[in-house]
Amino acid sequence: MTNKHIQWQPSIITQMNRQLMNGHKSCVLWLTGLSGSGKSSLAYEVEGILYQHGVRAYVLDGDNLRHGINRNLGFSAEDRSENIRRTAEVAKLMVDAGVITLVALISPYRADRELARSLFVSNDFIEVYVDCPLHVCEQRDPKGLYVKARSGIIPDFTGITSPYEPPIQPEITISSNQLPLRESAACILDYLIAHTLIPYPQG
């Protein structure tokens, strides 16, 4: 609940001012998918390529956020929703600061992702569905989480004991079990270039 006595203080420096200084637009790339689908790997790959081309970008990784701003949250439906809300608010500030912000979160519920989208103007929110079959994610299981979920050690685990609702009309779909990491990143970069969010890389 917002305190009626608290008012938003606008800056004299606008998002457009910052974008002009940076030489590129800002937006949030919201990567959603099952655990083990490759969201974080893809986000950091894109961040690295953008950095090489002088584009200001930053990854908000779900695990990293749970070490700090979201560390008091569990994995109930309510806590997951709050996790998304807080992350979206941080991403909104970073986009306003002129940064291309890559969010890598399972974010299993469509309603929560739509709430996140509602914080941004239409072109500033890009949903990226990192699509990977459950059995492939289980084979990868880089953190050993699926094994623990199957044995009952981890409750409320997405894809096993908790649902995942795939995006219906994401701006970008990456089939991470079919494309190598570099090619997956290239798909995202092509989208950013095609929609004039970043300039065509020189050199």
CORWO-V134182 format. One record per residue. N is the residue number from 1. PSI is psi in degrees with one decimal (* if undefined). BURIAL is # if it has 16 or more other C-alpha atoms within 10 Angstrom, else .. Layout:
# CORWO-V134182
N_PSI_BURIAL / N_PSI_BURIAL
This chain:
# CORWO-V134182
1_132.1_. / 2_131.7_. / 3_125.1_. / 4_-15.6_. / 5_-3.8_. / 6_126.6_. / 7_146.5_. / 8_130.5_. / 9_106.6_. / 10_145.5_. / 11_151.1_. / 12_-15.2_. / 13_119.1_. / 14_169.3_. / 15_-40.7_# / 16_-39.1_. / 17_-46.2_. / 18_-38.3_# / 19_-41.1_# / 20_-40.0_. / 21_-38.5_. / 22_-28.0_# / 23_15.3_. / 24_162.0_# / 25_173.0_# / 26_153.2_# / 27_171.9_# / 28_131.1_# / 29_108.2_# / 30_100.8_# / 31_119.6_# / 32_147.4_# / 33_172.1_# / 34_158.6_# / 35_130.8_# / 36_0.6_# / 37_-19.1_# / 38_18.1_# / 39_-53.0_# / 40_-43.9_# / 41_-42.3_. / 42_-42.6_# / 43_-45.1_# / 44_-31.0_# / 45_-45.7_# / 46_-43.3_# / 47_-43.9_# / 48_-41.7_# / 49_-42.6_# / 50_-42.0_# / 51_-42.8_. / 52_-26.9_. / 53_15.0_. / 54_20.0_. / 55_129.7_# / 56_117.7_# / 57_155.1_# / 58_140.8_# / 59_127.6_# / 60_98.0_# / 61_137.4_# / 62_-44.9_# / 63_-42.1_. / 64_-41.0_. / 65_-29.8_. / 66_-5.7_. / 67_-15.6_. / 68_-96.1_. / 69_-29.4_. / 70_20.1_# / 71_-15.3_. / 72_5.8_. / 73_143.8_. / 74_-146.0_. / 75_20.5_# / 76_166.0_. / 77_-39.0_. / 78_-44.0_. / 79_-35.9_. / 80_-41.1_# / 81_-42.1_# / 82_-35.6_# / 83_-45.0_# / 84_-43.6_# / 85_-48.7_# / 86_-44.1_. / 87_-41.4_# / 88_-37.7_# / 89_-39.8_. / 90_-44.5_. / 91_-37.9_# / 92_-43.2_# / 93_-39.6_. / 94_-36.7_# / 95_-39.5_# / 96_-30.8_# / 97_-1.9_# / 98_15.6_# / 99_135.4_# / 100_116.7_# / 101_122.2_# / 102_114.6_# / 103_124.0_# / 104_96.5_# / 105_142.1_# / 106_-46.5_# / 107_71.4_# / 108_-19.9_# / 109_131.7_# / 110_-40.2_. / 111_-39.3_. / 112_-40.4_# / 113_-36.3_# / 114_-35.0_. / 115_-42.2_. / 116_-44.6_# / 117_-36.7_# / 118_-15.8_. / 119_-13.1_. / 120_154.5_# / 121_158.9_. / 122_-43.1_. / 123_-5.3_. / 124_-7.8_# / 125_118.8_# / 126_111.8_# / 127_125.9_# / 128_111.7_# / 129_110.7_# / 130_93.3_# / 131_123.1_# / 132_128.4_# / 133_146.7_. / 134_-41.2_# / 135_-29.9_. / 136_-42.7_. / 137_-39.0_# / 138_-36.5_# / 139_-38.0_. / 140_-57.2_. / 141_59.8_. / 142_-24.6_. / 143_1.2_. / 144_21.2_. / 145_-36.1_# / 146_-38.8_# / 147_-43.8_. / 148_-37.3_. / 149_-42.7_# / 150_-29.7_. / 151_-0.2_. / 152_3.8_. / 153_-37.8_. / 154_114.0_. / 155_168.2_. / 156_46.7_. / 157_125.0_# / 158_130.4_# / 159_-18.2_# / 160_-65.8_. / 161_1.7_. / 162_141.7_. / 163_156.5_. / 164_127.2_# / 165_104.2_. / 166_150.0_# / 167_147.7_# / 168_-43.9_. / 169_66.6_. / 170_152.6_. / 171_-34.3_. / 172_136.6_# / 173_127.2_# / 174_119.2_# / 175_90.4_# / 176_-15.8_# / 177_-6.5_. / 178_-28.2_. / 179_136.7_. / 180_158.3_. / 181_-46.7_# / 182_-39.9_. / 183_-35.9_. / 184_-44.4_# / 185_-38.0_# / 186_-34.3_. / 187_-41.1_. / 188_-43.1_# / 189_-39.7_# / 190_-39.3_. / 191_-46.1_. / 192_-40.3_# / 193_-45.4_. / 194_-31.1_. / 195_18.3_. / 196_35.0_. / 197_-30.1_# / 198_153.1_# / 199_159.0_. / 200_127.4_. / 201_136.4_. / 202_133.3_. / 203_*_.
